[in-house]
Amino acid sequence: MGDSKFDNIDYKAEVLIEALPYIRQFNRKVIVVKYGGSAMSDIELQKSVIKDVILLKLVGFKPIVVHGGGKEISRWIAKIGKEPEFVNGLRVTDEETMEIVKMVLSKVGKDLVTMATELGVRAVAVSGIDGGLLKVEKKYSEGKDIGFVGDVKDVDTKLLHDLLDNDFLPIISPIGIDSKFEAYNINADDAACAIAKAMKADKLAFLTDIEGVYRDPKDKSTFISNLTVSQAKDLIEEGFIGGGMLPKLNNCVDAVINGVNRVHILDGRRLHCLLLEIFTKEGIGTMFFRDEDKQ
């Protein structure tokens, strides 16, 4: 008759052994983690995500965190008596709103750095303005002017390489600068995708408010664990993907086409979702990869 204490220890050992080939495979590889959504609104979830990222770093990954802060930005905008406004999912960002964006994202970045520091890792909060990291052009939404919203046109990776080479964890706010040195708000998914491509990341992980991709979002049995680029394009063209998932899926496809080895959509509300996806055979989210890697 088994002892539950020792059964539990044996199970933990099996989990570690299962993770071993993945740890070996991804040693010294760059992983970009886009962190936002509901996972940012709960302090315990924040700590869980940072613990996951730090564990990835300590076993050999070179993680880069790109964070959002949309809900907190909306809360502060409401505090000054303004109504948050969105066009096709993009925040309309006038000059006053841009100041709030910079303030809130800076605070979010520093809070995440504090969590990482408490766990013994050197982390640095930077924005896309620092070191000319993210260069943008003004973005329009179907021809409509939505203010200081930027479209990433170039990524200068020197700052990121310097930080990684010196064993720092970069935590990046999605703010960029244009040719006239004006600051622009950037969609965090777009910023993470641009950085992952420029850094030739092995992995890009989007922590979201859903479990992954469904053929039919109303039918949980239609969950899709793996998608090639062609399969993802077919889903889009056939009209199965809509709403806020459509730009995210396009980012996933774009990243894989442009050299990112694997892209993952994960439920950031689930504790340790990053570790479960990366270090287990089954995974828990949706993974995107090149057609030629299907086997």
C-alpha positions, 0 to 999 in steps of 0.5 A: 500500500503506497504512502501518499507522502512518498507518492507525492514526492515521486510525482514531483520527481517525474515532473522534473524529469519530464522537464529535463529535455525542454530545459536542455533544448531551450538553454540560452534561448530568448523567450518573449512573454507578453503579460497583460489582461486580467492576470495583471489585476490580481497581485497573486497572479502577478507574483505567479507570472514573475515566479514563472519568468524567473524560473525560466531564467534560472534554468537557462532561458533569456526571458524578456517581459513586455507588459500592458496595463490597459485596465489600470490606464482606464481606471486613472482616466476615469479618475480625472473625469474622462471616458476611455475611448476605443476604436477597433480595440485601440485606445484613442490617446490624446495628449492628456491620455498619453501622459497617463499612459506613461505614468501608469506603465512606468509604475507597472514596470517598477512594481514588476521589477520589485517582485523580481528583485524580491526573488533575487533576480536583477531586473530593469524596467525600460520603455520602448523610448529608452535606447531608441528601442521601439521606433514608431510611426503614427497609427490610424484605425481604418483611416481614423486619427486615434491620437498618439498611437504608434505602429512599430517600424523598427526595433533597436535591439542593442539595449536588450542584448546588453541587458541580457548579456549582463544577466538582467531581466528586461521588463518593457513598457510598450511606448515608442518614439517617432522621428520627431521624438514624440512618445506614442502608445503601442498595443502591447501585443504588437510590441511583443511581436516586434521585439520577438522577431527582432531578437530572433526569439525561440518562443513568444508567449501571449498571456491572455484572458482565454485558454487558447484558440477554439474553432467555435468559442462557444464549444469548449470541445473545439479547443485547438492545441497546435496550429501550423501557419497554414491552419491558422490562416485557414481559420481566419479566412473561414471566419472562425476567428473574430473580435480581439482574437483576430489581431492576436492570431495575426501576430502569432502567424506574423511572428512564426513567418518571421523567424520565431520558432514557437508562439503560444497563447496561454490563459494568464489567469491560470497559475504557472501557465508558462511552466505548464506549457513549456515544460510538459508534453501536453501543454495547456494552451495553443501553440503555433509553428511552421508547416514544415515542423508539423512532424 
